[in-house]
């Protein structure tokens, strides 16, 4: 069913609590897939098919914790092979259309390498629940990282919010873009703005 209905998919979300959220992705046959949102509380090895991964501009990964072969492979080639080597180009090339990436606090450390791998990445959102107690610690690490594409977002990332954004309602990415362009690394707090010129 998914294979037959998927050729024109642009946005796709997989939300659940007891299974790997990437299990449905091999059945997606859409060359137009641009936005993907994965959310599960099941520890998983993510398997986003290369054809889908290379077409994505927006990716959100929540829950887990996850491991992710394609990212590990790209990190390996970034560190250990010449940038002109075919394996390097193939491994890192999967991420070159990605401009927006969102991840929750438990997965953001392992996903930071995207800042070096995805050359067209403009926005890296660390998505935390409203009034999350660990925000000060995360903000300190973001400040130490010093990458102005990174912003900490308090966001209730529910399926209802995702559906609203797909139907033309408020989009989390609009707010992320505003914060980054305004020189902010967080939505709230006295020290939420980068110092120095943007």
Buried (B, 14 or more C-beta within 10 A) or exposed (E): EEEEEBEEBEBBBBBBEEEBBBEBBBEBBBEEBBBBBBBBBBEBEBBBBEBBBBBBBBBBBBBBEBEBEBBBBBBEBBEEBEEEEEEBBBBBBBBBBBBBBBBBBEBBEBBBBBBBBBEEBBBBBBBBBEEBEEBEEBBEBBBEBEEBBBBBBBBEBEEEBBEEBBEEEEBBBEBBBEBBEEBBBBBEEEEBBBEEEE
